[in-house]
Amino acid sequence: MIRSYLINSVTHCSFSSEDTWGEATRTEAEVSCRIKYQTRLVRNQQGEQVVSAMRIYLAPDAVVTHNDKFTVDGQDHSVLAIGKPQGWATLFVMVDLQ
């Protein structure tokens, strides 16, 4: 049901590994999502309050980590927070971007 609302498209650059120099290697894939531009305060992985410029909603089977990046309109955005709604079933994955 949620897939009918995923009308936007972004590039998901998922973290694969680190090379011998410590640089991240990533695999890119085009994914469907819903983008909501709204400034909000969220807590990052270190527990600090940071400003998120947008939130994207992904399909429930999406696998996202804090090391991933998303490209929206040609600009790279890092992942600040990942959330799933509480309830009987996971309907979508929420990702707050910087």
C-alpha positions in Angstrom: 0.0 0.0 0.0 2.8 2.5 0.9 4.4 1.9 -2.5 1.7 4.0 -4.3 2.8 7.0 -2.2 6.5 6.7 -3.1 6.4 9.2 -6.0 9.9 10.6 -5.7 13.2 9.0 -6.7 16.6 9.3 -5.0 20.0 7.6 -5.4 20.8 5.4 -2.4 24.6 5.1 -1.9 24.9 2.2 0.5 28.1 1.6 2.4 29.9 -1.6 1.2 33.3 -1.6 2.9 36.5 0.4 3.5 39.5 0.2 1.2 43.1 0.0 2.5 43.3 3.8 2.9 40.1 4.0 5.0 37.9 5.4 2.2 34.4 4.1 2.0 33.3 2.1 -1.0 29.6 2.4 -1.9 27.1 0.8 -4.2 24.5 3.1 -5.8 20.9 2.2 -6.6 17.9 4.3 -7.6 15.1 3.9 -5.1 11.5 5.2 -4.9 10.7 7.3 -1.9 8.5 10.1 -0.6 10.4 13.3 0.2 9.2 15.7 2.9 11.1 19.0 3.2 10.7 20.1 6.8 13.3 21.5 9.2 13.3 19.6 12.5 15.6 18.8 15.4 16.6 15.1 15.6 19.1 13.1 17.6 22.0 11.6 15.6 23.8 8.4 16.4 26.0 10.2 19.0 23.0 11.5 20.8 23.5 15.1 19.8 20.6 17.3 18.6 21.2 18.3 15.0 19.0 20.0 12.3 17.5 17.8 9.7 16.5 19.5 6.4 14.4 16.7 5.0 12.9 13.3 5.8 12.4 10.5 3.2 10.0 7.6 3.5 11.1 4.3 2.0 9.5 0.9 1.5 9.4 -1.3 4.6 12.0 -3.7 3.1 14.6 -1.0 2.7 17.9 -1.6 4.4 19.6 1.7 5.6 22.6 2.3 7.9 24.0 5.5 9.3 27.0 5.1 7.0 24.8 5.4 3.9 24.3 8.6 1.8 21.4 9.7 -0.4 21.7 11.9 -3.5 18.6 14.2 -3.9 18.5 16.6 -6.8 22.3 16.2 -7.4 23.3 16.9 -3.8 24.7 14.3 -1.3 23.0 14.0 2.1 24.2 12.0 5.0 21.9 10.0 7.3 21.2 11.5 10.6 18.5 9.2 12.0 16.6 6.1 11.0 13.2 5.3 12.3 10.4 2.8 11.9 6.8 3.4 13.2 5.7 1.4 16.3 2.8 -0.8 15.8 1.7 -4.2 14.5 3.6 -3.9 11.2 6.4 -1.9 9.7 4.7 0.2 7.0 7.7 2.3 6.0 11.2 3.4 7.0 11.8 7.0 7.9 15.2 8.5 7.2 16.2 12.0 8.4 18.8 13.6 6.2 21.2 16.4 6.7 
